[in-house]
Amino acid sequence: MLGKQIPEKVHFIELGVDYEMMKFISEGLIGVKPPENINVGERKKELFVEGKDVPALLNEEKPLLKFRVKFYYSMGYDCVPVGLPLAPFPTKHRKTKDTAILSRGIRTWVEEEAGIITNWDEFESFPWDRINLDVTEYFEFLSEIIPEGMKFMVTSTLYEMVGEQLMGWKCMFYKLFTDPDLVKAVFDKWGEIIYRGYADAVKYDCVGAIFHCDDMGYKKGTMIRPDILRKIEIPWLKKYASLAHDHGKLFLLHSCGNIYSIMEDLIEDVKIDGFHSFQDVIMPVWEFKEKYGDRVGVLGGIDVDKLARYDVESLRKYVRTVLDRCMPGGRYFLGSGNTVTNYVPPKNYLVMLEEGLRWKPKI
């Protein structure tokens, strides 16, 4: 990742693999029957609403976490992504039928209008002090189940949480002009919550990296002006990166969209160790590697649209091209450009990994 040595093989990385994909492959190829995908978040949300203590780990979660580790280990990964355990609170969502190949029945969508904090009264009444949880049992359990040679990557989000859940996208964009102090206050409150959670996580040896996730862009640029991001978002990213580095951990960043107007900030100021999320229509991963790969690790990059729609032979050729262009010099990890979704054909996901196992440098 840091460019200190050339890898002897292709290493894999993913921000996430949908449960439906893990279940399909585990049952068909690994011979492991997965546990039921219980929505423990809803259980915890009920406790939160009732004003009761919310545990960071429920007994029902343990089989799911063991299954996740078993899957990533069996598929050849070095690292396993896990979410930072925080107390879930009621949010607004839209629901629709899931038409994916490996359908989960219902798919939820973000409510884009107004979230749950639209004014100062709602800000003051939000239960900020109840979000952080005692994670001791959670990380002690993770320490017990991680195989030797593997690490967890702890994930969470700031910009997306404010835009998707707390304020709502339209509300946040509007308030940036009519009440920027409110937006800044929400960012700082949630930013501190995430900081405290990460600070708890990086104390544990089983954690190898913070993999922070914030989709700050769309196809043509950042969602809000770069100068605003430099005031409300980037200072927190710097704190998270410093926290990781002070504990000998990596700081990885996932962001969808065209955020190249702030890439120098992320590399030189935040000091990210690796960057993730690529779309060929914005900048193919090999172009990113050529431009930035001497200063930062390059993660994933197999375009999800191609991963979902290419036939097997076309996908093989495409993955080989990515590897041929990104592997020389090291600092590249093979994986999807975003996540392995339940609408990706399982055979295509396997083809991507297979080509990684087959790849050899050209002599």
Phi and psi in degrees as a GROMACS rama.xvg file:
@    title "Ramachandran Plot"
@    xaxis  label "Phi"
@    yaxis  label "Psi"
@TYPE xy
-89.9875  -1.45685  LEU-2
79.1694  17.4872  GLY-3
-83.1185  -17.7443  LYS-4
-153.339  153.09  GLN-5
-81.6096  129.8  ILE-6
-66.721  147.216  PRO-7
-88.1252  -8.33133  GLU-8
-153.135  174.56  LYS-9
-82.6037  124.669  VAL-10
-98.5072  145.717  HIS-11
-101.827  151.443  PHE-12
-152.39  144.498  ILE-13
-144.077  141.612  GLU-14
-72.0115  -29.8004  LEU-15
-174.804  149.643  GLY-16
-123.783  124.818  VAL-17
-57.2037  143.923  ASP-18
-54.022  -39.9527  TYR-19
-61.1519  -36.8165  GLU-20
-69.4538  -44.8899  MET-21
-61.0621  -40.7974  MET-22
-64.1161  -47.2086  LYS-23
-59.9444  -46.7866  PHE-24
-72.2035  -39.8511  ILE-25
-62.8245  -44.2993  SER-26
-69.8345  -38.1325  GLU-27
-87.0079  -30.1036  GLY-28
-120.516  -36.034  LEU-29
-92.0761  -20.6369  ILE-30
76.1048  28.9477  GLY-31
-115.329  126.259  VAL-32
-86.9219  117.294  LYS-33
-75.8997  153.276  PRO-34
-71.872  161.193  PRO-35
-62.8811  140.026  GLU-36
-81.4986  75.7861  ASN-37
-71.2654  136.378  ILE-38
-82.629  82.0737  ASN-39
-69.1246  -23.411  VAL-40
-59.9861  -39.5737  GLY-41
-67.4359  -38.1372  GLU-42
-59.7868  -46.0214  ARG-43
-68.2038  -34.9103  LYS-44
-64.1145  -37.9031  LYS-45
-62.5424  -42.5416  GLU-46
-63.2361  -40.4807  LEU-47
-62.7084  -45.9139  PHE-48
-64.4668  -35.2229  VAL-49
-76.9742  -3.97259  GLU-50
79.9573  15.1706  GLY-51
-91.7595  165.269  LYS-52
-65.5646  135.524  ASP-53
-105.466  118.305  VAL-54
-76.1282  146.57  PRO-55
-72.4067  -21.6497  ALA-56
-138.58  126.12  LEU-57
-103.036  152.533  LEU-58
-58.3666  -32.0443  ASN-59
-66.962  -21.753  GLU-60
-77.7737  -27.0837  GLU-61
-59.2135  -46.7763  LYS-62
-61.6005  -36.0688  PRO-63
-67.0834  -40.2769  LEU-64
-67.8341  -40.6185  LEU-65
-61.5745  -41.7712  LYS-66
-62.9361  -43.0762  PHE-67
-59.667  -46.1184  ARG-68
-63.3079  -43.9039  VAL-69
-59.7522  -41.3577  LYS-70
-63.729  -52.2264  PHE-71
-63.0753  -38.5399  TYR-72
-62.5981  -46.256  TYR-73
-65.6743  -30.305  SER-74
-87.7177  -0.90151  MET-75
95.3762  15.7802  GLY-76
-82.8316  155.67  TYR-77
-95.6112  -17.6862  ASP-78
-139.968  151.261  CYS-79
-123.777  123.227  VAL-80
-79.3521  135.455  PRO-81
-137.645  144.83  VAL-82
-76.3719  146.342  GLY-83
-67.7939  123.351  LEU-84
-73.6846  114.825  PRO-85
-127.686  157.299  LEU-86
-71.0262  123.176  ALA-87
-79.2565  142.296  PRO-88
-122.302  158.044  PHE-89
-61.643  132.755  PRO-90
-132.191  170.978  THR-91
-97.71  132.835  LYS-92
-139.584  156.915  HIS-93
-107.626  150.408  ARG-94
-126.46  148.139  LYS-95
-154.395  171.176  THR-96
-68.296  135.897  LYS-97
-89.4289  113.076  ASP-98
-99.4998  14.3928  THR-99
-66.1679  161.638  ALA-100
-55.1826  -47.3309  ILE-101
-105.242  68.3014  LEU-102
-61.4042  142.082  SER-103
-101.625  8.30417  ARG-104
94.7244  -63.5317  GLY-105
-124.079  134.749  ILE-106
-113.645  135.277  ARG-107
-98.8082  149.23  THR-108
-127.077  152.859  TRP-109
-71.2822  137.747  VAL-110
-77.4711  115.101  GLU-111
-84.1302  -17.452  GLU-112
-76.6858  -103.54  GLU-113
-106.271  139.195  ALA-114
-90.2042  -143.237  GLY-115
-103.609  -4.23923  ILE-116
-127.713  103.746  ILE-117
-119.964  -4.78354  THR-118
-154.967  175.911  ASN-119
-67.8997  -32.529  TRP-120
-63.9255  -44.0178  ASP-121
-67.4292  -33.8513  GLU-122
-62.7712  -46.8893  PHE-123
-68.7801  -30.7678  GLU-124
-87.7832  -8.35537  SER-125
-68.1985  136.48  PHE-126
-79.1754  64.8978  PRO-127
-56.2272  -36.72  TRP-128
-75.0455  -3.77931  ASP-129
-105.716  3.15343  ARG-130
-80.1187  -46.5295  ILE-131
-69.3553  138.139  ASN-132
-116.422  160.949  LEU-133
-75.752  109.368  ASP-134
-99.2769  10.5524  VAL-135
-56.4804  -52.259  THR-136
-62.6739  -38.7156  GLU-137
-59.5179  -52.0868  TYR-138
-77.8109  -26.452  PHE-139
-65.3114  -38.3764  GLU-140
-66.8869  -44.3141  PHE-141
-59.4857  -37.6494  LEU-142
-63.0508  -30.7449  SER-143
-76.3673  -29.8181  GLU-144
-103.25  -5.60548  ILE-145
-82.0271  127.951  ILE-146
-67.3706  156.862  PRO-147
-59.8432  135.402  GLU-148
91.6906  -6.3813  GLY-149
-111.402  158.965  MET-150
-137.52  160.032  LYS-151
-93.5298  146.835  PHE-152
-110.037  119.286  MET-153
-91.485  127.19  VAL-154
-115.12  148.415  THR-155
-163.571  -173.537  SER-156
-150.89  149.041  THR-157
-119.456  -68.5758  LEU-158
-55.0951  -46.0088  TYR-159
-66.3215  -38.5298  GLU-160
-62.7883  -43.6137  MET-161
-65.0381  -44.9349  VAL-162
-74.5347  -37.9653  GLY-163
-87.5547  -39.7446  GLU-164
-112.731  -51.871  GLN-165
-73.3176  -52.9432  LEU-166
-104.601  -27.0267  MET-167
85.537  142.34  GLY-168
-59.8666  -52.0551  TRP-169
-63.8658  -39.9515  LYS-170
-62.9416  -45.7248  CYS-171
-62.0961  -46.1458  MET-172
-61.7302  -42.2227  PHE-173
-65.3984  -44.9159  TYR-174
-68.8056  -22.7777  LYS-175
-59.3844  -25.8127  LEU-176
-99.021  -36.9025  PHE-177
-92.3859  -26.5618  THR-178
-154.02  66.662  ASP-179
-61.2235  -26.1471  PRO-180
-65.2664  -34.2928  ASP-181
-65.9541  -44.9665  LEU-182
-60.4976  -45.5187  VAL-183
-61.8679  -39.0008  LYS-184
-65.3271  -40.5619  ALA-185
-65.5913  -44.5681  VAL-186
-58.4341  -44.3135  PHE-187
-69.7926  -37.2827  ASP-188
-64.4543  -48.9691  LYS-189
-72.0808  -35.358  TRP-190
-58.7505  -39.7899  GLY-191
-68.7289  -37.312  GLU-192
-60.6805  -46.4024  ILE-193
-65.4752  -39.0886  ILE-194
-59.624  -45.9041  TYR-195
-63.3842  -37.6231  ARG-196
-66.178  -45.4789  GLY-197
-62.8238  -38.3967  TYR-198
-61.1456  -37.6201  ALA-199
-66.5913  -41.7158  ASP-200
-68.6443  -43.6892  ALA-201
-71.8892  -7.24956  VAL-202
-71.9938  -18.14  LYS-203
-94.9156  138.047  TYR-204
-67.2303  -25.7408  ASP-205
-70.4312  -13.5455  CYS-206
-94.4404  123.394  VAL-207
-105.269  -17.4141  GLY-208
-159.918  152.552  ALA-209
-93.9101  125.874  ILE-210
-115.201  86.8676  PHE-211
-81.0781  139.352  HIS-212
-122.042  116.105  CYS-213
-148.362  104.994  ASP-214
-77.0657  100.802  ASP-215
-100.489  -2.48405  MET-216
-134.254  174.513  GLY-217
-130.313  -165.27  TYR-218
-61.1753  -35.324  LYS-219
-103.395  -9.38113  LYS-220
170.848  -168.248  GLY-221
-75.4591  151.022  THR-222
-65.5594  -35.4583  MET-223
-124.298  165.967  ILE-224
-60.4551  141.979  ARG-225
-54.4156  -35.9848  PRO-226
-66.258  -29.1955  ASP-227
-73.8926  -41.1233  ILE-228
-59.1291  -35.1784  LEU-229
-69.0591  -17.0715  ARG-230
-96.3642  -37.1474  LYS-231
-111.102  -20.6643  ILE-232
-113.384  -52.3837  GLU-233
-61.6276  -37.8312  ILE-234
-56.7948  -35.9356  PRO-235
-72.1215  -38.1977  TRP-236
-60.487  -38.794  LEU-237
-61.4414  -41.3631  LYS-238
-65.7111  -41.2366  LYS-239
-65.3787  -42.8079  TYR-240
-64.2837  -43.801  ALA-241
-62.4615  -39.3009  SER-242
-60.3637  -47.3354  LEU-243
-61.2539  -48.435  ALA-244
-66.4766  -35.3475  HIS-245
-63.6677  -22.8473  ASP-246
-105.276  14.3834  HIS-247
72.0326  24.6085  GLY-248
-108.573  164.407  LYS-249
-88.3098  152.668  LEU-250
-120.07  112.882  PHE-251
-110.035  146.309  LEU-252
-125.471  130.861  LEU-253
-108.094  127.267  HIS-254
-150.198  120.81  SER-255
-76.4817  160.159  CYS-256
93.4062  176.767  GLY-257
-88.8841  95.527  ASN-258
-114.479  26.4699  ILE-259
-71.1453  -11.9221  TYR-260
-70.1662  -17.1111  SER-261
-119.184  11.5919  ILE-262
-62.8261  -38.9767  MET-263
-63.1724  -37.0917  GLU-264
-60.0565  -43.8671  ASP-265
-67.5924  -38.6039  LEU-266
-80.5206  -47.1316  ILE-267
-89.7452  -32.7402  GLU-268
-97.0947  -54.714  ASP-269
-68.965  -37.6867  VAL-270
69.8857  50.5971  LYS-271
-64.0228  147.494  ILE-272
-93.1313  -23.8615  ASP-273
-154.205  147.547  GLY-274
-120.618  140.781  PHE-275
-135.543  150.117  HIS-276
100.295  110.256  SER-277
-136.384  141.873  PHE-278
-127.876  129.869  GLN-279
-59.3433  -30.7801  ASP-280
-68.5534  -20.7297  VAL-281
-96.7953  -62.3947  ILE-282
-156.551  113.451  MET-283
-58.1324  149.729  PRO-284
-59.6372  -33.576  VAL-285
-68.6623  -29.9752  TRP-286
-70.5683  -38.6919  GLU-287
-62.4413  -44.7054  PHE-288
-59.8927  -42.9313  LYS-289
-65.1424  -36.5332  GLU-290
-84.7103  -39.3093  LYS-291
-121.895  -6.87189  TYR-292
-66.6411  -12.6752  GLY-293
-83.2084  -7.30465  ASP-294
-121.644  -12.2967  ARG-295
-152.182  147.642  VAL-296
-67.962  146.912  GLY-297
-115.472  120.349  VAL-298
-115.965  122.197  LEU-299
78.0505  -134.72  GLY-300
105.99  -5.93715  GLY-301
-75.5937  106.271  ILE-302
-50.5932  125.64  ASP-303
-64.0117  -33.9078  VAL-304
-60.6212  -43.8147  ASP-305
-70.3064  -38.7672  LYS-306
-62.0672  -32.1941  LEU-307
-85.1037  -30.4677  ALA-308
-117.882  -16.151  ARG-309
-70.6355  148.536  TYR-310
-74.4673  166.915  ASP-311
-58.2188  -47.5172  VAL-312
-68.0827  -38.579  GLU-313
-64.9458  -38.6448  SER-314
-67.1783  -42.2619  LEU-315
-56.4596  -47.3359  ARG-316
-62.3422  -42.2468  LYS-317
-64.5941  -46.2217  TYR-318
-63.8467  -41.1178  VAL-319
-61.6549  -38.7614  ARG-320
-62.568  -44.4967  THR-321
-60.2491  -45.9808  VAL-322
-64.6062  -43.3393  LEU-323
-60.6936  -32.3405  ASP-324
-93.0868  -21.8851  ARG-325
-105.047  -27.7387  CYS-326
-71.263  -36.9545  MET-327
-56.8687  129.733  PRO-328
91.0932  -10.2556  GLY-329
75.3942  -164.836  GLY-330
65.7797  20.7683  ARG-331
-120.971  139.064  TYR-332
-125.899  131.716  PHE-333
-81.8924  136.425  LEU-334
177.58  -179.533  GLY-335
-68.6617  160.997  SER-336
-71.2365  -14.6334  GLY-337
-142.08  -83.4412  ASN-338
-145.219  163.142  THR-339
-88.6033  97.4727  VAL-340
-81.9029  167.801  THR-341
-79.1753  1.23031  ASN-342
-102.221  4.76039  TYR-343
-84.818  130.152  VAL-344
-59.949  129.821  PRO-345
-53.1695  -37.5652  PRO-346
-62.5291  -32.7284  LYS-347
-70.4121  -39.4368  ASN-348
-60.6982  -44.051  TYR-349
-65.7927  -36.8154  LEU-350
-61.8414  -42.7736  VAL-351
-57.9209  -47.5048  MET-352
-67.8872  -38.8565  LEU-353
-60.7361  -42.662  GLU-354
-65.5623  -32.1693  GLU-355
-65.6728  -38.4067  GLY-356
-70.3476  -30.9745  LEU-357
-80.973  -25.3789  ARG-358
-62.9601  136.643  TRP-359
-134.65  144.424  LYS-360
-63.9867  144.261  PRO-361
-75.4484  135.841  LYS-362
